[in-house]
């Protein structure tokens, strides 16, 4: 699956990263009314090939050793980041993918989104792990997507009035373009503070629960930073994409998933790697 261009050019110097009212070259067809709008799901991209083998999308950073059996499909000429596939069976998505298969009728070759409770923030509140064919959505959502405007200001307002992760447009000739809701600024959500954070342990009584050094952020990348602060109302999770106060249930889910991951490291079940698929993540 080739990397899908973002409809509008992204301002990577902004924090959080936002889009500018300038169409990405090659995506003009969307504003011309061509192609079909489909819902973007917030999970992990996987693929079923013609030989009935399942693969997980993987990015390999410059200087990083590709995982075994990695199949490269594209390489960014600027960043040298490689995009490709690795067998799902050798990733940490293995178990939840197996669960999804028992609940899914996904048998046709193609790409799917693996969604569920342990993937990203599970904003759609899935109660189990499932495989959603890319381009599919409930009928009512498909009807709604047909009303989506295609200009910058119109999409800004339309997406922020809905719970969708974003939109992917499919052209009959195979071209695609996408836009994420969070790429548009929100007046009701505070932006990420831009001061660097220290990784030095804080003294007792400090409100910081976790502090990580700031890193260069790429919304298309798999790894970024997050930061958790706790005030008198509870924990707040900050990242380049958002600033969200999380509930007690979400905090417990995050804690449990992180504990399971740590247990696999202690048991020697896999190399420690920030680019391995995360089951719970606050990133783009």
C-alpha positions as CSV (number, residue, x, y, z in Angstrom):
1,X,0.0,0.0,0.0
2,X,1.6,3.2,-1.2
3,X,1.7,6.2,1.1
4,X,-1.4,8.2,0.6
5,X,-0.8,12.0,0.1
6,X,-2.6,14.5,2.3
7,X,-5.1,16.7,0.4
8,X,-3.6,19.9,1.7
9,X,0.1,20.7,2.4
10,X,1.2,20.1,5.9
11,X,3.0,22.7,8.0
12,X,5.5,20.5,9.8
13,X,6.9,23.5,11.7
14,X,3.5,24.0,13.5
15,X,2.8,22.4,16.9
16,X,0.5,20.6,16.5
17,X,1.2,19.8,12.9
18,X,-1.6,21.4,10.8
19,X,-2.5,21.7,7.1
20,X,-2.3,24.9,5.1
21,X,-5.0,26.1,2.6
22,X,-2.9,24.9,-0.3
23,X,-3.7,21.8,-2.3
24,X,-0.9,19.2,-2.4
25,X,0.3,18.9,-6.0
26,X,-1.4,15.9,-7.6
27,X,-4.5,16.1,-5.4
28,X,-6.4,18.7,-7.4
29,X,-8.8,16.1,-8.6
30,X,-10.4,16.0,-5.2
31,X,-11.4,19.7,-5.3
32,X,-12.6,19.1,-8.9
33,X,-15.2,16.7,-7.4
34,X,-13.7,13.5,-8.6
35,X,-13.4,10.3,-6.6
36,X,-15.5,8.9,-3.7
37,X,-15.1,9.9,-0.1
38,X,-14.7,7.1,2.4
39,X,-14.2,7.1,6.2
40,X,-10.8,6.8,7.7
41,X,-10.6,4.4,10.6
42,X,-8.1,4.8,13.4
43,X,-6.3,1.5,13.8
44,X,-3.5,-0.5,12.2
45,X,-3.2,-1.2,8.5
46,X,-2.9,-4.8,7.5
47,X,-3.1,-6.6,4.2
48,X,-4.3,-10.0,3.0
49,X,-2.4,-11.1,-0.1
50,X,-3.3,-13.4,-3.0
51,X,-1.7,-16.3,-1.2
52,X,-3.9,-15.8,1.9
53,X,-1.0,-14.4,4.0
54,X,-1.6,-11.5,6.3
55,X,0.9,-8.6,6.5
56,X,1.2,-5.5,8.7
57,X,2.2,-2.1,7.4
58,X,5.7,-1.2,8.7
59,X,7.9,1.8,8.4
60,X,11.7,1.5,8.7
61,X,13.6,4.6,9.7
62,X,17.0,5.5,8.1
63,X,19.8,3.4,9.7
64,X,17.3,0.9,11.1
65,X,17.7,-2.7,10.3
66,X,14.5,-4.0,8.6
67,X,12.7,-6.8,10.4
68,X,12.9,-10.3,8.9
69,X,10.8,-10.9,5.8
70,X,10.2,-7.2,5.3
71,X,8.9,-6.3,1.9
72,X,9.7,-2.7,0.9
73,X,7.2,-1.0,-1.4
74,X,8.2,2.6,-1.2
75,X,11.0,4.9,0.1
76,X,10.8,8.6,0.8
77,X,13.4,10.3,-1.3
78,X,13.8,13.1,1.3
79,X,13.7,11.3,4.6
80,X,14.9,7.9,3.3
81,X,12.1,6.3,5.4
82,X,11.1,3.0,3.9
83,X,7.5,1.8,3.9
84,X,6.5,-1.8,3.4
85,X,5.0,-4.9,4.9
86,X,6.0,-7.5,7.4
87,X,4.2,-10.7,8.4
88,X,1.5,-10.1,11.0
89,X,2.6,-13.3,12.8
90,X,5.9,-11.8,13.8
91,X,4.5,-8.5,15.1
92,X,2.8,-7.6,18.4
93,X,-0.5,-7.4,16.5
94,X,-0.5,-11.2,16.2
95,X,-2.9,-12.0,19.0
96,X,-5.4,-9.2,18.4
97,X,-5.3,-9.9,14.7
98,X,-6.1,-13.6,15.4
99,X,-9.0,-12.5,17.6
100,X,-10.3,-10.2,14.8
101,X,-10.2,-13.0,12.3
102,X,-12.6,-15.0,14.4
103,X,-15.1,-12.2,14.3
104,X,-14.6,-11.2,10.7
105,X,-15.5,-12.4,7.3
106,X,-12.4,-10.8,5.8
107,X,-11.4,-13.4,3.1
108,X,-10.9,-11.2,0.0
109,X,-7.3,-10.0,-0.8
110,X,-6.9,-6.3,0.0
111,X,-6.1,-3.9,2.7
112,X,-7.9,-3.7,6.0
113,X,-7.9,-1.6,9.2
114,X,-7.4,-3.6,12.4
115,X,-9.5,-1.8,15.0
116,X,-10.5,-2.4,18.6
117,X,-10.0,-1.7,22.3
118,X,-6.2,-2.0,22.3
119,X,-5.5,0.0,19.2
120,X,-4.8,3.7,19.5
121,X,-7.5,5.5,21.5
122,X,-10.4,3.4,20.2
123,X,-12.3,6.6,19.6
124,X,-15.1,4.5,18.0
125,X,-15.5,2.5,21.2
126,X,-15.2,-1.0,19.5
127,X,-15.9,-3.7,22.1
128,X,-13.8,-6.3,20.2
129,X,-11.0,-6.4,17.6
130,X,-12.3,-6.4,14.1
131,X,-11.1,-6.0,10.5
132,X,-12.6,-3.2,8.5
133,X,-12.1,-3.3,4.7
134,X,-10.6,0.0,3.6
135,X,-13.4,2.0,1.9
136,X,-16.2,0.3,3.9
137,X,-18.4,2.1,6.4
138,X,-22.0,1.8,7.6
139,X,-24.6,2.9,5.0
140,X,-25.6,6.0,7.1
141,X,-21.9,7.1,7.2
142,X,-21.4,6.6,3.5
143,X,-24.5,8.8,2.9
144,X,-23.0,11.4,5.3
145,X,-19.6,11.3,3.5
146,X,-21.4,12.1,0.3
147,X,-22.2,15.5,1.8
148,X,-18.6,16.3,2.7
149,X,-17.3,19.6,1.1
150,X,-13.9,19.5,-0.5
151,X,-12.5,23.0,0.1
152,X,-10.3,23.9,3.1
153,X,-12.8,25.9,5.1
154,X,-15.7,23.6,4.4
155,X,-13.8,20.5,5.4
156,X,-12.5,22.2,8.5
157,X,-16.0,22.9,9.8
158,X,-17.5,19.6,8.5
159,X,-15.0,17.3,10.1
160,X,-14.9,19.0,13.4
161,X,-18.7,18.5,13.6
162,X,-18.2,14.8,13.4
163,X,-16.4,12.0,15.2
164,X,-14.6,10.7,12.1
165,X,-10.8,10.3,12.2
166,X,-10.7,11.6,8.6
167,X,-11.6,11.0,5.0
168,X,-9.8,9.0,2.2
169,X,-10.9,9.8,-1.3
170,X,-10.6,7.0,-3.9
171,X,-10.4,7.9,-7.6
172,X,-11.6,5.3,-10.2
173,X,-8.0,5.2,-11.6
174,X,-6.6,4.1,-8.3
175,X,-5.3,7.5,-7.0
176,X,-6.1,8.3,-3.4
177,X,-5.9,11.4,-1.1
178,X,-6.6,11.8,2.6
179,X,-7.2,14.3,5.3
180,X,-7.3,13.9,9.1
181,X,-9.6,15.9,11.3
182,X,-6.8,16.8,13.7
183,X,-4.9,18.5,10.9
184,X,-7.3,21.4,11.2
185,X,-6.9,23.7,14.3
186,X,-9.5,23.5,17.0
187,X,-10.6,26.4,19.0
188,X,-11.9,24.2,21.8
189,X,-8.7,22.2,22.3
190,X,-5.5,23.7,23.7
191,X,-2.5,23.3,21.5
192,X,0.6,21.5,22.6
193,X,3.0,23.6,24.6
194,X,6.3,24.0,22.8
195,X,8.8,24.2,25.7
196,X,11.1,21.2,25.9
197,X,10.4,18.7,28.7
198,X,13.1,17.3,30.9
199,X,13.4,13.5,31.4
200,X,14.9,14.0,34.8
201,X,12.8,12.4,37.6
202,X,10.7,14.9,39.4
203,X,10.6,15.5,43.1
204,X,7.8,14.1,45.2
205,X,4.8,16.3,45.0
206,X,5.5,17.4,41.4
207,X,2.4,17.0,39.2
208,X,4.3,15.4,36.3
209,X,3.6,11.7,36.0
210,X,5.8,11.2,32.9
211,X,8.2,13.4,31.1
212,X,10.0,12.6,27.8
213,X,12.4,14.6,25.7
214,X,10.7,16.3,22.8
215,X,11.4,14.6,19.5
216,X,10.9,15.6,15.9
217,X,7.3,14.8,15.0
218,X,6.0,13.3,11.8
219,X,2.2,12.5,11.7
220,X,2.9,9.7,9.2
221,X,5.5,8.1,11.4
222,X,5.0,5.3,13.9
223,X,6.8,6.8,16.8
224,X,6.5,10.2,18.5
225,X,6.5,11.4,22.1
226,X,3.7,11.7,24.6
227,X,3.6,13.3,28.0
228,X,1.3,12.8,30.9
229,X,0.5,15.3,33.6
230,X,-1.7,14.9,36.6
231,X,-3.5,17.8,38.2
232,X,-6.3,17.9,40.8
233,X,-8.8,16.7,38.2
234,X,-6.8,13.7,37.0
235,X,-4.4,12.9,34.1
236,X,-4.0,14.9,30.9
237,X,-2.2,13.3,27.9
238,X,-0.3,15.6,25.6
239,X,1.0,14.8,22.2
240,X,1.7,16.7,19.0
241,X,-1.9,15.9,17.9
242,X,-3.9,16.7,20.9
243,X,-4.3,17.5,24.5
244,X,-6.9,15.2,26.1
245,X,-8.0,14.6,29.7
246,X,-8.4,10.9,30.0
247,X,-10.9,9.0,32.1
248,X,-10.1,6.5,34.9
249,X,-11.1,3.6,32.6
250,X,-8.8,4.8,29.8
251,X,-6.0,5.2,32.3
252,X,-6.5,1.7,33.5
253,X,-6.6,0.3,30.0
254,X,-3.4,2.1,29.1
255,X,-1.7,0.9,32.3
256,X,-2.7,-2.7,31.6
257,X,-1.6,-2.7,28.0
258,X,1.8,-1.1,29.0
259,X,2.2,-3.7,31.7
260,X,1.7,-6.5,29.2
261,X,4.2,-5.0,26.8
262,X,6.8,-4.7,29.6
263,X,6.1,-8.4,30.5
264,X,6.9,-9.5,27.0
265,X,10.2,-7.6,27.1
266,X,11.1,-9.1,30.5
267,X,10.3,-12.5,29.0
268,X,12.6,-11.9,26.1
269,X,9.7,-12.3,23.5
270,X,11.0,-9.6,21.2
271,X,13.5,-6.8,20.8
272,X,12.7,-3.5,22.5
273,X,11.9,-1.2,19.7
274,X,10.0,2.1,19.6
275,X,8.8,1.4,16.1
276,X,7.2,-1.9,16.9
277,X,3.4,-1.7,16.6
278,X,2.0,-0.1,19.8
279,X,-1.2,-1.5,21.2
280,X,-2.0,1.7,23.0
281,X,-0.6,5.0,21.7
282,X,-1.2,8.7,21.8
283,X,0.2,9.6,18.4
284,X,-0.8,10.3,15.0
